[in-house]
């Protein structure tokens, strides 16, 4: 089965555009959580120089 080069390029662009949009959406959803996270302001985190392992 032969596919024209331009058709294949259009399909690949569409796939990568959808993928990029999903990554962007995940970042936008995670950013407010990052801003409101109080983990970075805990005294034990600051005292350790930022290297702390938290077991949940």
C-alpha positions as CSV (number, residue, x, y, z in Angstrom):
1,X,0.0,0.0,0.0
2,X,1.5,3.3,-1.1
3,X,0.8,6.6,0.7
4,X,1.8,9.9,-0.6
5,X,4.5,11.7,1.3
6,X,2.4,14.8,1.9
7,X,-0.5,12.7,3.3
8,X,1.9,10.9,5.7
9,X,3.4,14.2,6.8
10,X,0.0,15.7,7.4
11,X,-1.0,12.6,9.5
12,X,2.3,12.8,11.5
13,X,1.8,16.5,12.1
14,X,-1.8,15.8,13.4
15,X,-0.6,13.1,15.8
16,X,2.2,15.3,17.2
17,X,-0.1,18.2,17.5
18,X,-2.6,16.2,19.6
19,X,0.3,14.8,21.7
20,X,1.7,18.3,22.3
21,X,-1.7,19.6,23.2
22,X,-2.1,16.8,25.8
23,X,1.3,17.5,27.3
24,X,0.4,21.2,27.5
25,X,-2.9,20.4,29.1
26,X,-1.3,18.2,31.7
27,X,1.1,21.0,32.5
28,X,-1.7,23.5,32.9
29,X,-3.6,21.2,35.3
30,X,-0.5,20.6,37.4
31,X,0.7,24.2,37.6
32,X,-1.9,25.4,40.2
33,X,-1.0,22.4,42.4
34,X,2.6,23.4,42.1
35,X,1.8,26.9,43.2
36,X,-0.3,26.0,46.2
37,X,2.0,23.2,47.4
38,X,3.2,23.8,50.9
39,X,5.8,21.0,50.7
40,X,8.6,23.3,49.8
41,X,8.0,25.5,52.8
42,X,8.3,22.8,55.4
43,X,11.1,23.4,57.9
44,X,12.5,19.9,57.5
45,X,12.8,20.4,53.8
46,X,14.5,23.7,54.1
47,X,16.9,22.5,56.8
48,X,17.9,19.5,54.7
49,X,19.0,21.7,51.9
50,X,16.1,20.5,49.7
51,X,17.1,16.8,49.8
52,X,14.4,14.9,51.7
53,X,12.6,11.7,51.0
54,X,8.9,11.6,51.9
55,X,7.2,8.2,52.4
56,X,3.5,8.3,51.7
